[in-house]
């Protein structure tokens, strides 16, 4: 955890693409206010700025020189940022993705708070979900985190589906190295797999604002499935709407984003975040007309 800055003023932000609807600024700034510290959280939207991945090193350099405490990193840079860091937490190294970067004593440290955020949300909202076999769609930065979380939660077997087969294979190797041989495999035959599955996780950006649709054919869902989505803008994705209509137990992305934000806040400030208070802040901000 980062040391508390003596000035009690923190510059932080979010690096990603198409992030203008992110609720992270509200979450972090409201939690800072509750602690009586000044926290400024800025959006560095590569899409709006017309930047490419090649601009990522220069951005990190400028933020570090400007005295930022750190930044969150989201799609699609959770893995691209790793070579630009000085060190990784054990969890970030095992997962192979970073969503939180701190700047301290001239060094950049990468953390992953997504995995614990998803796991905590799953345990809270789907405590009795069967865990024999699950399907995950997406093998990028978010998928690396949720894959680790799912196997850590006791999912016995996990099939990873991704449009990039090599990326799916790399994640499977990493997961099996961490959790044991044959716990994860690359998904191939979706119809057969989903018929045998207990649950489904969407760890792709499909369904979020700007990326409409569903990562899988929702006609394949059955009432016995539980369905989780990491997307939180909007909370009611096409996938979750179809799942609820079919009687599935569902988990939206709000719990994950709040819990990962709480851990990131702690890394940035050294202060203990109040998860329930941050959840209330998220709920307030979800009301139309709020900041």
C-alpha angles and dihedrals in degrees: 000000000000119000117253112261111239092227091059089222119118131192111201138150152160127268118201147090127285093003101140092114094051115132092204095100091056094045096050098039093048091050090049090052090051089057093047095246130121110245122174117194117192132189118232100192111185091194095054093042094047091238128147132208088271088070094058097089093051092048093053090047092053094046092050092049090048091060101253116170088216146295139242117236124211140170123006102006106057092107100027090062095060098082088053094061132088097217144358133219114246091254094050090049092051093046096043094222136089128206099166128050124184127197112211133152090351094305133111117219124188125212135178115220094160095083096053089041092056093042093051091048092048093050091049100045103027103030095148098041113137111249109195099106133001137175123223125196113205132039100197128101095303091042092053089055097045092044090056091045094050095051090044088053090058103264100160098205130016128191115203118208121189135153086234104066093189091054090049090050092051091052092048091053091049093048094048091048089055102038107024139279118306096009088118133030138172111268118234115155104048099182093054094041097050091049088061098038128104094204150001132222125196108208095163127095090245108122097031123112106287093021105068125185137046131289090228140027102273091206086076093064119106130194092254092062124097112213127202128185127191091203115102102172096094104017091203102059123182088256095052093043091054092044093053090047089057093049098255123151107246141199119199126203098257097090093050095048093048095047095045089048091052092054092045090051088055092051091050098046110018087233125125111252121219104227095193091051091049090049089054089049090052092050092050091049090051089067112098112256096029119119 
